[in-house]
C-alpha cells in the first residue's frame, strides 16, 4: 500500500494539494475526488465499501480511479491507526458523509 499511496499523493511535488477524501468511492466522494484531480491536486481516498451504496459499483470506481492516479484505501474512518498513517501523506482532508438523503462535507487543512 505504501508505494501506491505515495504515488497517489505525489509527495514532494510543489504543485497542487495532497488531499484525503473520505467516503471516496461513494457518489459525492468520487465527484469531489475527480474535481480535485482535474484541478491538479493529488487525491488519496478512504472508503469502507459498505452496502449502503452498491459495493460492486464502488469497487469498479476504485479500479478505474487507480488508473487515473487516485488510490482508494479500504478502511473505516474509526480506525485511528489507519487515519494517522494516511494523514502522514495527505495534508488536507475532505470528509464527505452521505446517509439517508443527508450530505455533510467538511474541509479540514
C-alpha positions as CSV (number, residue, x, y, z in Angstrom):
1,X,0.0,0.0,0.0
2,X,2.8,2.5,0.9
3,X,4.2,2.9,-2.6
4,X,0.7,3.3,-4.2
5,X,-0.3,5.8,-1.6
6,X,2.8,7.8,-2.0
7,X,2.4,7.9,-5.8
8,X,-1.3,8.9,-5.4
9,X,-0.4,12.0,-3.4
10,X,2.9,12.7,-5.1
11,X,4.8,13.7,-2.0
12,X,7.4,16.3,-2.7
13,X,5.8,17.9,-5.7
14,X,5.3,21.7,-5.4
15,X,2.0,22.0,-7.3
16,X,-1.4,21.1,-6.0
17,X,-2.5,19.9,-2.6
18,X,-2.4,16.3,-1.3
19,X,-5.9,15.6,-0.2
20,X,-7.5,12.7,1.7
21,X,-11.2,12.2,0.7
22,X,-13.3,10.0,2.9
23,X,-16.2,8.0,1.5
24,X,-14.3,8.4,-1.7
25,X,-16.0,5.6,-3.7
26,X,-19.5,6.9,-3.0
27,X,-21.4,9.2,-5.3
28,X,-20.3,12.5,-3.7
29,X,-16.8,11.4,-2.8
30,X,-16.0,10.2,-6.3
31,X,-17.1,13.6,-7.8
32,X,-15.1,15.5,-5.2
33,X,-12.1,13.4,-6.0
34,X,-12.5,13.9,-9.7
35,X,-12.8,17.6,-9.4
36,X,-9.7,17.8,-7.2
37,X,-7.7,15.7,-9.6
38,X,-8.8,17.8,-12.6
39,X,-7.8,20.9,-10.6
40,X,-4.3,19.4,-10.3
41,X,-4.5,18.1,-6.7
42,X,-3.3,14.7,-5.6
43,X,-6.0,12.6,-4.1
44,X,-6.0,9.7,-1.7
45,X,-9.4,8.1,-0.9
46,X,-10.7,6.2,2.0
47,X,-13.9,4.1,1.9
48,X,-15.2,1.1,3.9
49,X,-17.2,-0.2,0.9
50,X,-20.3,-0.9,3.0
51,X,-23.6,-1.9,1.4
52,X,-25.4,1.4,1.9
53,X,-24.3,2.2,-1.7
54,X,-23.8,-0.6,-4.2
55,X,-20.3,-2.1,-3.2
56,X,-19.9,-3.5,-6.8
57,X,-20.1,-0.1,-8.2
58,X,-17.8,1.3,-5.6
59,X,-15.2,-1.4,-6.4
60,X,-15.4,-0.7,-10.1
61,X,-14.8,3.0,-9.3
62,X,-11.8,2.1,-7.2
63,X,-10.3,0.2,-10.1
64,X,-10.9,2.9,-12.6
65,X,-9.7,5.8,-10.4
66,X,-6.5,3.9,-9.6
67,X,-5.6,4.1,-13.3
68,X,-6.1,7.9,-13.0
69,X,-3.8,8.2,-10.1
70,X,-6.4,8.2,-7.3
71,X,-5.9,5.4,-4.9
72,X,-8.8,4.4,-2.6
73,X,-7.8,2.6,0.5
74,X,-10.3,0.2,2.1
75,X,-10.8,1.1,5.8
76,X,-13.1,2.6,8.3
77,X,-12.9,6.2,9.5
78,X,-13.0,5.0,13.1
79,X,-9.6,3.2,12.5
80,X,-7.4,5.9,14.1
81,X,-4.2,4.0,13.3
82,X,-5.0,3.9,9.6
83,X,-6.1,7.5,9.6
84,X,-2.9,8.7,11.3
85,X,-0.9,6.8,8.6
86,X,-3.0,8.4,5.8
87,X,-2.6,11.9,7.4
88,X,1.2,11.5,7.0
89,X,0.6,11.6,3.3
90,X,-2.3,13.9,2.8
91,X,-2.0,17.5,4.2
92,X,-5.7,18.4,3.7
93,X,-8.8,16.3,4.4
94,X,-12.3,16.4,2.9
95,X,-14.9,14.3,4.8
96,X,-18.0,13.6,2.7
97,X,-20.7,11.7,4.5
98,X,-23.9,10.9,2.8
99,X,-26.5,8.8,4.5
100,X,-30.3,8.7,4.3
101,X,-30.6,11.7,2.0
102,X,-28.3,13.9,4.0
103,X,-25.0,15.2,2.9
104,X,-22.2,16.5,5.2
105,X,-18.9,17.8,3.7
106,X,-16.2,19.1,6.0
107,X,-13.0,20.6,4.7
108,X,-10.0,20.4,7.0
109,X,-6.5,21.5,6.3
